[in-house]
Amino acid sequence: MTKSNQNNIKNIVIVGGGSAGWMTAAALSSMLSPNNVNITLIESEQIGTVGVGEATIPDMLNFNAMLGIDEAEFLKATDGTFKLGIEFNNWGRKGDSYFHPFGNIGVDMQGIDFHQFWLRSKEGGSTAKLQDYSICAVASVENKFSMPDQNPRSLLSHLRYAYHIDATKYAKYLRNYAELRHVNRLEGKVTQVNLDQETGNIANLQMESKQIIEGDFYFDCTGFRALLSDGALKVPFTDWSHWLPCDSAQTVASKQKGELLPYTKATAKTAGWQWRIPTQRRTGNGHIYSSKFMRDTDATEVLLDGIDSELIGNPRKISFKTGCRKNLWNKNCISIGLSAGFLEPLESTSLYLIQVGISKFISLFPTTEVSEVVRSEYNKQMLKEFHQVRDFIILHYKATERDDSEFWNYCRNMSVPDSLSAKVELFREAGRVFRYDDELFSKPSWIAVCLGQNIIPKNIDPIISSLPFNQVQHSLDSMQNAMKVSVDKMKTHEEFIKHYNASSI
């Protein structure tokens, strides 16, 4: 055996189940041979998980592809539906509504961003919305769905989608996947985390049953408790509640009613916002709010007032603090999911941050002698991900004209990170936006939210502003008509799922 083989990681321990734990177990078991690495996941059925439904972003397709998961089988197992974007209501002003679609909005022309042409059209008197030029948004309005076309000349090639899933069933599905690949699940609670006195690494875990579990490397997937990273390793937490003041959520599921929408709804309320996530069997509902500006009893009332179907169970409260660990990889332990940090699910990034945390670990897979250079690189990349998602979520709160409550007055007037301020001011001044460092949210996403929440550029691109209105409008009308023709041919979302592979009822 070579020296390098002697230093290879042979035992990985994942503490905590749920989406974070089983996504980690599934990904690692798909990449590592059980002959070389033993993977153990510890969880207790007495400890509940967070969430009654989960909305995702298109990157989830990449994760499933990496695992070799069949999409139809996955949708059936998780009661999954398709998602083409998010409808935002009452954010910029009460009564406003806009759509943040996946994929492109319009088609860039002459090397210039499409929204510049739309601004010129609007200046000339057009009343068409920006979303009217997104195939995802147009399909959503009609409750239609289709798979993307691989032909780049087809309008349907611009269609991108994600999923709505039952989070509990997703964890169960991944558990089955991981156990088939020899992940060892251990039922029980960890009562003590023992550190190596010399290195400060986690040496072993003591179970409630007194059993001792040893590992070369550990993953903390224990949710808000952060049993390893906070409880044992004492990793500092960076608080972002100044910019994201919501700290509580009331959640409950309800029976599926009406048309099965291919999008998530996010409706701003007096002191926060309410989500609606439709799966095949039920709808996930939640009201995220700031306890500083709203009492729990009032928050429950707001939640229930926004639900139009029979409840499944009773509302439950979840308390949280927005922010993330100063470092996500410390010693021989990585925090994944809620133990790493929490950014409210306004843009459905929760599972993405789990996914990227796992994939970056795999790309930097260490030996037992972890180099500080490797650890630092992981932390640098993950903190960049958290910061970029944070800024995009803050944008929704800051870019408001609402003055009907103390909460919205606070959000409108609060200071924001310089990184966000610079982006907003550039867009406000010249309608320009750039994508930095492969950040998650692309230009169309920033444009959709900025314009949707009434950040209107002072100036249109000078090249476009000089074009005759009729010339610009003709191009936009042709684009809009082509989208209508494509969407008219689609099945309804519900019909598509029934045809594709609906869950058995």
Secondary structure, DSSP 8 states (H G I E B T S, - for coil): --HHHHTS--EEEEE--HHHHHHHHHHHHHHS-TTT-EEEEEE-TTS--S-S-EE--THHHHHHHHHT--HHHHHHHHT-EEE-EEEEESSSSTT-EEEEESS-SS--BTTB-HHHHHHHHHHTT----GGGG-HHHHHHHTTEE----S-TTSGGGG---EEEE-HHHHHHHHHHHHHHTT-EEEES-EEEEEE-TTT--EEEEEETTS-EEE-SEEEE--GGG-IIIIIIT---EEE-TTTS---EEEEEEEE--SS--SSEEEEEETTEEEEEEE-SSEEEEEEEE-TTTS-HHHHHHHHHHT--S-EEEEEEEEE---EEES-SEETTEEE-GGGTEE--GGGS-HHHHHHHHHHHHHHT---SS--HHHHHHHHHHHHHHHHHHHHHHHHHHHS----SSHHHHHHHH----HHHHHHHHHHHHH------TT-SS-HHHHHHHHHHTT---SS--HHHHTS-HHHHHHHHHHHHHHHHHHHHTSEEHHHHHHHHH----
